[in-house]
């Protein structure tokens, strides 16, 4: 679909009403073209040397970045006040693990009480240090970028993400047109 002496300069899809919708593009100098799609259709075209490189480029350039104000949602965290301390908890199973099931008045979504969440392991609640009892992991639908920008976390579609090599058949099936120029 593209030669090594050409550059990818644009791509778009055409819907049933013959309306064009531009796609995000990224040209990594040479290699195959790959199309990244989510449940509603193609999101972007990247040029990369391998599937793995193409997926990393999609994480960095095409997938939606999580803004700072939504960072806590990516971890699915709750804050538990236990006596005079605050604890970061991902779920009720963690409460059982630490034997706190009977001693708390309820989990509060972390975004409502944290005044600062600067690192994966540190935060403050009401001016006091928050205690993190476990390694924090992202919940399903979020992942870290290989080359972090902003929060370094992107979202992906749980209903179906797909990365496939862009062949003439795939382009025809998805209604994709690419624009190239000779270098």
N, C-alpha and C positions, 0 to 999 in steps of 0.2 A: 504493500500500500504506500510505502515511502522508501526512497533510496537514501543511501548514506550521504549523497551530495545535495540533499534537499532538507529544508527546515519546515517544521509544523508551525503554521502561523494562525490557524483558526479551525474551529469545528463547530458544527451545529446539528441539531436534530430537526426533523420536520414532522409535525403532528398530522392528524387526520384532516385538519382544516388547511393544510399546506402553510401553516405558520412556522417560522423558524425560531428556534430557541438555542442561543449560544451555549456552548459547553466550555468549562474550564479546560485549559490546555497547559502542558508542560513538556518541553522538548529537551531531553537529556543528551543531545548531540547526535547519538546514533543508537540503533537497535530497533526493536519491533514497536509497533503501536499497541497500546492496551486501553481498553475502555473500562472505566469504573462505573458501576450502576448500583442504584439502590432500588427500593420497591417501586418508586414512581418513574424509573427509567434512568437513562445515562446521565451521569453527573460530570464526567470529564474524560479527556483523552490524555494519556502520557506516553512518552517515548522513552523506553528503557531497555537495558540489555537482558533483563531476566524478569520473571514474575515477581521475585522477592524485591528487586529494585523498584519495579513498577508500584508494588503495594506501599513501599516506604514513601515513594514520591506522592502517592495518593494521600497518605496520612499527613504529609507535610503541606501539600498544596491544594488538595481538593476537599477532603473531609471537613466538616464544620468544627471550628475550634471552640472550646468551652471558655466563655468569658469568666473573669474572676468572680463575678457575683453568683455564678452557678457552680463554682468549684466544689462546694460541699455536696451538691446533688450527685456529682460524679462518684463520690465515695459512698453515698447512701448512708451518711452518718447521723447519729443521734447523740445528744448530750444527756448524761445521767448525773444528777446531783445526789451524792451519797455522803451523808453527814456534812462535813464542811469542804468536801472536795468535789471536783467535777471530773467526770470520766467520759471519754469518747467511746461510743459503742456502735457497732454496725448493725446489731439486731438483738432480738431477745435471747438467742442462743448464747451470745456472749455474756448476758446477764446470768444465765444459768451456770455457765462455766465458772464465774466468779462468786456464785452463791448469793447474788443480790436480788433474786426474784422477789423476795418478800420485803425488801427494805427500800424500795424506790416508789415514788409517787407517780412516775410515768416518764416515758422517753419524750424528749422534745427534739424536733428536727433541728439539727445543728445550725442551719442557716439563720434561725431565729434568735440564737443566743450568743453566738461567737462574735466577738468584736474584732478579732484578727485571726487569720488562718494563713500563716506565712510559709509553712513548709509541710511536708508530708507527716512530720512528727510533732509539730508544735503549733499551739494556738493559745489564746487567752479567753477566759470567760470571766466577765465582771472584774477585769483587772488581775485575776489570779491565773497561775499556770494551769493548763489543762493536762490531765494525766492520760497518756495513751498507753494502754496495756497490751497492744498487739500491733503487728505490722499492718499498715493500711493498704488495702487493695481496692482498685476501681471496681465498681459494679458492672454488670453486663450492659453493653451498649456504649462503653467508654474505653479508650485505650491511650497509652502514651505515644507521643510522636517520637520518631527516631532523632529528629533535629528540632528540638523544642522551640516553639515560639509562644509568647504569652504564657499561659498556664502550662503548656506542654501536653495538654490533653485534648483529644478530639472525640466526637461522637460518631457512631455509625448506626445504620438502620438495622434493628433487630429483626425486622420482617424480611430481610433479604438483601445482602450486599453481594456483589459479584465483580470479579476482575477477570477479564478474558482477553485473549489476544484479538486485536481488531483485524479481521479478515474481510474480504469483500462480502461474504455471506453474512457475517455478523453485522457489518455496516448496513446491509440491505434490510436485515431483520429488525434492526433498531432505528432505522431511518436516519443514519448518521452520514453526514458529508464532511470531509476534511478539506482544508485548504493548505497547500504547500507552496513553497517557493524554492527555486534553485539557488544554491549558495554561490 
